[in-house]
Amino acid sequence: MRKYIFAAVWVVLYIPHWSYAQTDRIDSLLQVYTQQPKDTTQLCTLTHLINAFMYREPQRSMAFAREKLILARNLEFKRWESLANYHIGVLKINQDQYDSANIYFDRAYQLAMAIDDTYRVVLAVDGMSGINLKKGNFTAADSLNDINIAILKQKN
């Protein structure tokens, strides 16, 4: 019983410190982001910012994802463009906008296929599977997961 009480007290005392540390990391990312040139380094930072805000402030995350998409297009980096489309698709799923999400996952998939990027193909297909799962289309979701398994088996 004492173990449980100690664990509960420890959680109450230390969880606030973790959240402050997380906020400090996000603040540091934001500061670095504003000082970076518009290149692959900023694309990478945008990825971290998208993930940091995805569930905290989805609208802010979406703004970073759209900025990432525009920057990737301007730099003509298809792999980053594919990833930006994937992130927007995930954000659309989180807003229950499945048709919009599907459009972004399809764009991510097409770009990944064009540059033969297995990792991003798998991400896009996984996003499509997630849409079907959320909509209750379990057979379709399972079939898409089987496609990913086959892709990954081929790659490895």
C-alpha positions as CSV (number, residue, x, y, z in Angstrom):
1,M,0.0,0.0,0.0
2,R,2.9,2.4,0.8
3,K,4.2,1.8,-2.7
4,Y,1.0,3.1,-4.2
5,I,0.9,6.1,-2.0
6,F,4.5,6.9,-2.8
7,A,3.8,6.5,-6.5
8,A,0.8,8.8,-6.3
9,V,2.7,11.5,-4.4
10,W,5.6,11.2,-6.8
11,V,3.3,11.6,-9.8
12,V,1.6,14.6,-8.3
13,L,4.9,16.3,-7.5
14,Y,6.8,15.6,-10.7
15,I,4.3,15.7,-13.6
16,P,4.1,19.5,-13.5
17,H,7.9,19.6,-13.9
18,W,7.6,17.5,-17.1
19,S,5.0,19.8,-18.6
20,Y,7.2,22.8,-17.9
21,A,10.1,21.0,-19.5
22,Q,7.9,20.2,-22.6
23,T,6.9,23.9,-22.8
24,D,10.5,25.0,-22.6
25,R,11.4,22.6,-25.5
26,I,8.6,24.0,-27.6
27,D,9.6,27.5,-26.8
28,S,13.2,26.7,-27.9
29,L,11.9,25.1,-31.1
30,L,9.9,28.2,-31.9
31,Q,12.8,30.5,-31.2
32,V,15.1,28.4,-33.5
33,Y,12.4,28.2,-36.2
34,T,12.2,32.0,-36.4
35,Q,15.9,32.3,-36.9
36,Q,16.4,29.6,-39.5
37,P,16.8,30.0,-43.3
38,K,14.1,28.6,-45.5
39,D,15.8,25.3,-46.2
40,T,15.7,21.6,-45.1
41,T,16.6,22.6,-41.6
42,Q,13.5,24.6,-41.3
43,L,11.5,21.8,-42.8
44,C,12.8,19.5,-40.1
45,T,11.9,22.0,-37.4
46,L,8.5,22.5,-38.8
47,T,8.0,18.7,-38.5
48,H,8.8,18.9,-34.8
49,L,6.5,21.9,-34.3
50,I,3.6,20.1,-36.2
51,N,4.0,17.1,-33.9
52,A,4.4,19.3,-30.8
53,F,1.1,21.2,-31.4
54,M,-0.9,18.4,-33.1
55,Y,-3.0,17.6,-30.0
56,R,-2.4,20.8,-28.0
57,E,-3.3,23.4,-30.6
58,P,-4.4,21.7,-33.8
59,Q,-5.0,25.0,-35.6
60,R,-1.5,26.1,-34.9
61,S,-0.2,22.7,-36.0
62,M,-2.2,23.0,-39.2
63,A,-0.6,26.4,-39.9
64,F,2.8,24.9,-39.5
65,A,1.9,22.0,-41.8
66,R,0.6,24.3,-44.5
67,E,3.8,26.4,-44.2
68,K,5.8,23.2,-44.5
69,L,3.9,22.2,-47.6
70,I,4.5,25.6,-49.3
71,L,8.2,25.6,-48.4
72,A,8.7,22.1,-49.6
73,R,7.0,23.0,-52.9
74,N,9.1,26.1,-53.3
75,L,12.3,24.1,-52.6
76,E,11.0,21.3,-54.9
77,F,11.6,18.6,-52.3
78,K,9.0,16.0,-53.0
79,R,9.8,13.8,-50.0
80,W,9.1,16.8,-47.6
81,E,6.0,17.7,-49.7
82,S,4.8,14.2,-49.3
83,L,5.3,14.3,-45.5
84,A,3.6,17.7,-45.3
85,N,0.5,16.3,-47.1
86,Y,0.6,13.3,-44.6
87,H,0.6,15.6,-41.6
88,I,-2.3,17.7,-43.0
89,G,-4.1,14.4,-43.6
90,V,-3.6,13.4,-40.0
91,L,-4.8,16.8,-38.8
92,K,-7.9,16.4,-41.0
93,I,-8.6,12.9,-39.5
94,N,-8.4,14.4,-36.0
95,Q,-11.1,16.9,-37.1
96,D,-13.3,14.1,-38.6
97,Q,-12.8,15.5,-42.1
98,Y,-12.2,12.2,-43.7
99,D,-12.8,13.2,-47.3
100,S,-10.2,16.0,-47.0
101,A,-7.8,13.7,-45.2
102,N,-8.1,11.2,-48.0
103,I,-7.2,13.9,-50.6
104,Y,-4.0,14.7,-48.6
105,F,-3.1,11.1,-48.0
106,D,-3.6,10.4,-51.7
107,R,-1.3,13.3,-52.6
108,A,1.3,12.1,-50.1
109,Y,1.1,8.6,-51.7
110,Q,1.4,9.9,-55.3
111,L,4.5,11.9,-54.4
112,A,6.1,9.1,-52.4
113,M,5.5,6.7,-55.3
114,A,7.0,9.2,-57.8
115,I,10.2,9.3,-55.9
116,D,10.2,5.7,-54.7
117,D,10.2,6.5,-51.0
118,T,9.0,3.4,-49.2
119,Y,8.7,5.1,-45.8
120,R,6.4,7.8,-47.1
121,V,4.3,5.3,-49.1
122,V,3.8,3.3,-45.9
123,L,2.8,6.5,-44.0
124,A,0.3,7.5,-46.7
125,V,-1.3,4.0,-46.8
126,D,-1.4,3.9,-43.1
127,G,-3.3,7.2,-43.1
128,M,-5.8,5.8,-45.6
129,S,-6.2,2.8,-43.3
130,G,-6.8,5.1,-40.4
131,I,-9.6,6.8,-42.3
132,N,-11.3,3.5,-43.0
133,L,-10.8,2.4,-39.4
134,K,-12.5,5.6,-38.1
135,K,-15.4,5.2,-40.5
136,G,-15.9,1.6,-39.4
137,N,-14.7,0.0,-42.7
138,F,-12.6,-2.6,-40.9
139,T,-12.1,-4.8,-43.9
140,A,-10.7,-2.0,-46.0
141,A,-8.5,-0.9,-43.2
142,D,-7.2,-4.4,-42.7
143,S,-6.5,-4.7,-46.5
144,L,-4.5,-1.5,-46.4
145,N,-2.5,-2.8,-43.5
146,D,-1.8,-6.0,-45.4
147,I,-0.5,-3.8,-48.3
148,N,1.9,-2.0,-45.9
149,I,3.1,-5.3,-44.5
150,A,3.8,-6.6,-48.0
151,I,5.7,-3.4,-48.8
152,L,7.8,-3.6,-45.7
153,K,8.5,-7.3,-46.2
154,Q,9.7,-6.5,-49.8
155,K,11.9,-3.7,-48.5
156,N,13.5,-5.7,-45.7
